[in-house]
Amino acid sequence: MSQYTNTVGPALMTGLLSLLMVLAASPLKANNASPVPVNIYGDGNPFNGVEDSREPFIPEVGKGGNPGDRHMSAGTISCDGKFRGTAMVVDTRDMAPDLQGVLLVSAAHVLYDLEKNRLFRRCRFNFMGWEGDAAYRSKIDLKEVLMGDFDPMQSTGESGFGEGDWAFLYLRKPWKKFNPDQSLPLREFSFAQMELYRQSAGEFRLLAFDADAGTISESRNCMVVESEGDDIGGSAWRGQLLDDCDSGNGASGGGIVAVINQEYYLIGIRNGSHWSKKVYPADRFPLGPPDGSIWNRRLNSNFGRAIDAHLLHKIGVFIQILRQKYIL
């Protein structure tokens, strides 16, 4: 979320403009119209800590001038004419080699009008956020979606929020320049806890849209842990990940990625943030912790939904439904 400042003059005007940008681009809760929170840990100073690790994701250019980086797997979701969040492109070739089209993973709240407690009516996917290029756009059929038991009436500030905040979306007709190599395979988060992963210098990253910069960004060298009873997540539900990946408005639905031996695997979905209301009271911090706040798993942390056995089972069920409908 954008920085909020209590100073006056130009700084206050900047803070107010940032607030308007957040409210315009973020899904809202029905009860008190507050945005689904996603923190920024960096404050723009590259010399004061690792929290400033977010950089624009600039793709390599392959033959013929087309983007050639096989790790390009993110894009944006726009619904009812406005940007709503991030989605990841999933590699399904091992799971269902005969299934045509594209499978996306995102957060369920990205697809909801949380003021009216209903799904948006019309959505589309913009690969890498390139909304202005028709060759990278594709319509989303909201009838071809499998979601968790997301409740749009549930408070996003509660530690229990997020367990059902996941969505699988099927695009039967992908964008014109779709390249299946530019997608990520799924891996269960537990594999990143294995000794082999640690010995091979495995790294966690976040791929997500940065609405302020208008581009997909990549945060590197993140800390990603499972929530426990003594932290801000309270181990409220299984599969809750806490992370310090530097991110901004638009990261909801982004991919928590494990990198090992230069291979990328999608192991989690970014949902939002938790923070201590005692340390960051709403009257002083209406948008949550300000830019530059240090990650602390007990006081202030982003969180996400792990790719675990449950979600792998659900995506398998979804693929079988699609195969029966379009192949068998």
N, C-alpha and C positions, 0 to 999 in steps of 0.2 A: 504494500500500500504506500501511497505517497506521503512524504514528510508533512507533519503538521507543526506550525511554529506559532509561538505566543508573542513574537516581536511585532512591531508596528511598521508602517510604511511599506516599501516595496516588498519586503519579506513576507508581510501579512498578505499582500495581494497575491504573491506566488503561492502561498499556502492555500488561499481560497480557490485559486484556479486549479490547483492540484486536487482539491476536494471535489470540485465540480467534475473533473475528468474521471475520478474514481466512481462517482455516483452515476455518471453517464455510461461507463463501460462495464460496470460490475453488476451481477445479479443482486437483487435486493430481497430482504426478508419481508414477509407480509406484515409482521407485527409492528416493527419500529423502523422499517426502511433503512437498515444499516447494511453496508456491503459485506459480502462474504470476504473475510480477511485473508490476504496473502502478504506476508511481510517482505520488506526490503531490509537486509542487514547492512548493506553498504551505504556509505554516506558520500560517495564521490571522491574520497581521498584514497588514492591507491597505496599510500605509505603507512596506513594505520592498522592494517590487519587483513587476514585472509578473507574476511567477509566481502571484500570488494572484488571477488573473483569472476563476476558475471561479465561475459563478453559477447558481442554479436556473433551469431553463427554464420560465418561466411563460407558458402559452398565452393568446392573446387569445380572447375569447368572441364567437362569431358570433351570428347570428340564431337565436332559439329556445333560447339558453343553451348550445348545443354549442360545443366548442372550434373556433375558426375560423382559427387560424394555419396557413397552408399550408406552413410550414417544419417543422411537427411531423412527424417522420419516424422517430423512434426508439422503441424499446420494450425490454422485457426478455424473456429466455428463462429459463424455469424447467423443470428436468428432474428426474424422480423426487422431486418434492416440495420441491426447493430451488432458490433463485435461482442461475443459472450465469453470466450475462453479458448483453451488450447486442446488439441486432440493429437494422438499418436497413431501412426500407421503401423499395423501389426503384420508381420510376415507369417502367413498361414500355409505356406507351401509344404511344410513337413506334416502339418495337421490335416490338411485337405487339399492335396495337389490338383484335384479336379474342380475346385471351387473358383469360379471367375469373380472378378470384382475386388473390392477392397474392404478390409475390416479395420475399423478405428476403435480406439480406446480413449475414454475421457471420463470426466466427473459428471455425475447425473445432474448436479445443480446447474451446470452450464446450459442444459437444455430446457430449463424451467424458467417461466416468468414467475418469480417469487413474490411479486406484488399481487398476482391474480391466482396463484397456487395452481398453475396448469402448465403443460408443455407449451412451448412456443409453437406457432402454426407453420412457419416456413424457415428452414435452416439450410445452410450450405457450408461446405468445407473448402478452405483455401490453403492449398499445399504451401508450406513455408510462409504463410501469411501473404502470399502474392495475390491479393484480392483484385488488383487491376489487370491481371493477365488471365483471360478466359481459358487459356490452355491449362491452367492449374486450378480450375474451379470445378466443383461437382455438387449437385443437389443432394441433400440428405432426406431420405424417406423416413419419417419418424414412425412409420409402421414397421420398419425393419430395425428395431432397436430392442436390446435386452438390457434391463437396468436392475440394480439392486433395490431393496426396499427403502428407497429414499423418500423421506417425508418433508415436503416443502414447508410445512408448518413448524418443524423442529428448529430450535434455536441453534444457529451456527456457532455460537460461542460456547456451547456445552462440550465437555470432553467426550460425550457419547456420539457427537455428530461425526459422520464420515464412514461408518461401517458399511452402509448401503449406498454410499455416494460414488457409484461407479456405473459406467455405461459402455456397452459394446454396440457399435453402429455398423451396418452393412451398406456399402455403396455398390449397388449392382453395376452401375455405369461409372467407372472411375474417370478422373480428369484426363484430358487428351494426352498429356505427356507423362502419364503414369509409368513409373519404372519399378517393377517388383523388387529390385535390388535395393531400392531406397525405402526399406521397411525394417522393423526391428523384431527379432524373435522374442518370445516370452520366456522368462525363466522364473522359477519359484524363488522368492527372496531368500529362503534358507540356504540356497547354494552359495550365496555371498558370505555366509558365515563359516564355510568349510576351510580347512587348513590350506588346501590347494589354492583357493582364491587369495588368501592372505599372503602366502608365500610368493605368489606370482604378481604381487604389488597391484592387486585389484583396486579400482578407483570408482567412487560414486560420483555421478554427475546429474544435473537437471537440465533437460531440454524443454523450454517453454517460451511462450511469446512474451515479449516486453512491450506493453502497450505504449509506454512513453517514448521508447526508441523506435517503435513500429517495425520490429524485426524479431525473429526467433533468436533467443540468446542461450548460451551454454554456460552453466556454472560448474566449475571443476573442483576436485578435491573436497567433496562434501563429506560431512559426517552424517551417517544414516544409522539409526538404532531403532530397535523395537521398543515400544512404550512399556514401562514397568510401573508398579504401583506407587513409587515414590516420586514420579515425575509429573509434568504438567498434563500429560495425557491420562495419567492414572490407570493405565492398562484397562481402559474402559471397554475395549473390544479387541478381539484377536485380529492380528494383521495391521494394527495401527503403527505406522512408522513416524518417527520424529527426525527432522533433518534441519541442517543449517545452510542449505543451498541458497545462496543469494538470489533473490527473485523480486519481481515487481508486479504491478497490476497486469492481469492477463495470464498469470501462470496457472490458474485453476485448470485441471485436466492435463497438465503437462506431465512428462515422463521422468520418473526417477530411474536412472539408468546405471547398471553395473558394467564397467569396462574391464576386460581382462584379455591380455595378449592382443590388444587392438580390436577386439570383438565387443560389440555393444549388445546388451540384453535389457529389455524392459522388465523391471522388477517392482515397480510401484507407480501409483497415480497420485499426483499432488492434489490435495483437497483444500487446504487453507492453513490457518494458524491458531494456536492457543497462546494465551498470555495471562499472567497473574493480574487480576483486577485490583489487588492491593498495591502492587508495584506500579501499575499503569492504570490508575482510576479513570473512568470514562469522562469525568468532568474536565480532566486535564489532557487526556489522550483519547479523544473520540474516535480516532482512526487506529488506535493501538500504539505499540511502541514506535517511537520516531526512528527515522533513518539513522544508522550507525549503532543501534542498540545491539548489544552482544548476545549471541545465542546462548541460552541456558536451558537445558532440558527440564529444569524444575520451575522456571519462571517465564520463558519466552521461546517458543519453537514453532516452526512450520510442521505440518503433519500431512501424511498421505496414507493411501490404502495399498497395502502390499499385494503383489501378485502371489497368491498362495494356492494351496491345493483346492480350496473352495472356488476361487475365481477361475482356475484352470479347468475345473469340472464344468463351471457355468459356460465358459467359452466353448468347450467341447459340445455341450448340449446345443448351444446356439448354432454352431457349425452344422450339426446334424439336422437341425430344423431347416437351415438354408439349403443343405444338400437335397433333402427330401422335396423341397419346394421347387428347386431350380435344376436339379440334375437327375434324380432318380425318376 
